Amino acid sequence: MQQFRFRLNSASALATGLAVTGIAMLAAATSLTPARAQSADKPVVIARDMDLTSLDISRALCDTCQIYFSSVYDRLVDLSPDNRSVVPMLAKEWTISDDQKTITFTLDPNAKFSDGSPVEAKDVKWTFDRMKNIKGGMAYLLDGVESVEAPDEKTVVIKLTAANSEFVGSLTAPYAGILNSDVVAENGGDAGSDAATKDTAEQWLSTNSAGAGPYVLAGYSPDHELRLKRNENYWGKKPEVAEFVFLQTKDAVSQTQLLENGSADIAMQVDPTTAKNITNQDIVIRTEPSFNMVYVALSPGAKNLPRKLDLKIRESIASAIDYDGIIDLTVDGKGKRMSSPVPNGFPGGGVGEPIPYDVEKAKALMAEAGAADGFSLNATYPNVNQYGVDYTLMMQKIQQDLAEINITLDLQPVEFSVWRERVNGDGIPLTAVFFAPDYYGTSQYAQYFAMMEGTVWYNRAGGKSDPSIANAEEPKLLAEALASSGEKSEELFTKLAENLAKDRVILPILSPDAVFVSRKNVTGLRFSACCNMVLSDIKLQ
């Protein structure tokens, strides 16, 4: 039996030309002035294009969600600043059975929710049962969970259907935050087997929080702002910043303007081209490698395709994209190629060569597939600026690239909510989107991208309509990798990553560097492989 005991440690630019009057209105709406940023008792304002889908931890899935949930809902375990090690959070220790199928957590006796009530094992069980039964958001994290038991107030026993060496690490994901079960149940929450239809707590959770994290929800106005205030009952080390305001700001130019005039302290989506033109000495720019991914996805099973997107066609599309040109155009070269959807630095990631840019090979493959004369494809994509990448600019470049092999892309930028509805409905023949890890571990990439029954992208790629895209090797490799450890596990994850790449359904375009742009009195900014940005680390000097 493996036993883990720790001392608890508390833990380019998109030229939209937003009018100056609009910036002034945003600043006035938050009652912020340049002097505001100099006082620690004032809110720290973060300019960000928010992609919030829900404030219900069992239903949401988005980048801003990672920041919000990790700030408001503590988890059983946390990811250390090294972005690899798992450390205690609500659980002070845990043991793993020799067969890696039973994990027993002991809760910290000091842990309490924001209303002062203790965090108990029943809350963990209720939270995980609710997530699993609602079947939304990140429910696939619990796909291998057979049962969650609460034998006493401070002991949680999780039994798995199969060995999973990454399971404990997966619980560092922000979506594994623990809810105050009594409070949420009183406001429509349900964890029963029919929770998907009976649970009505989402509306209440859009205006209230019920967690044990360092912050609580202070207010949310969709498409305008999200406010968090310090949890004065926090059981761990209290954060220094009393309040954060996320201000909806669509593009890099507008975010930079808010920084320049002192109406914001941090900008989260400034691209490198815009950043290098900032000359204000009160603004600091720092970049570091990230695990984030920008990718193109193909849907062989989408409805109303002009022709079958078989492997040769997908290989042709993959070969016709000028990846390095896109990296230079969108992020001024501040990004890296990826050989597979698994990021460099993760088990199995960074092995092998990225897809080579080879137009002649692409043309030959089109001819072999009987498609030399080409065809048109719908390319609906979210109209966003994510990780500093202007998606419209990127898609226009891809449109030009594919024209070289006689594929005409019909570009249709839409709001993220519209894109999500379409991609999960009839499917989109060719699209582009992004992914950030929720924990340090490779299994999440298989659970999200693999061409096997039940994954997000198997469904979006139309696996039910075109089962030929299924890859029988991927579920086997995943199971074997999770049942192994050390070099053997690494070897199996490498094979799994190679298979994900060979499917040619997910085409990684780049892993952009994380760009942190802030006023110089802001410290503690860092990229987190689970949580995007850790608010409790941030300080004002």
Secondary structure, DSSP 8 states (H G I E B T S, - for coil): -EEEE--------------HHHHHHHHHHTT--GGGGG-TTS-EEEEE------S-TTT--SHHHHHHHHHHS--SEEE-TTSS-EEESSEEEEEE-TTS-EEEEEE-TT-B-TTS-B--HHHHHHHHHHHHHHT-TTGGGGTTEEEEEEEETTEEEEEESS--TTHHHHTTSGGG----HHHHHHTT---STTHHHH---HHHHTT-----SSEEEEEEETTTEEEEEE-TT-SS---S--EEEEEE--SHHHHHHHHHTTS-SEES---HHHHTT---TTEEEEEE----EEEEEE-TT-TT-SS---HHHHHHHHHH--HHHHHHHHHTT-EE--SSSS-TTSTTTT-S------HHHHHHHHHHTT-TT-EEEEEEEE--EETTEEHHHHHHHHHHHHHTTTEEEEEEEE-HHHHHHHHTTT--SEEEEEE--SSS-SHHHHHHHSSSTT-HHHHHTTTTT-GGG--THHHHHHHHHHT--HHHHHHHHHHHHHHHHHT-SEEEEEEE-EEEEEETTEE---EETTTEE-GGG-EE-
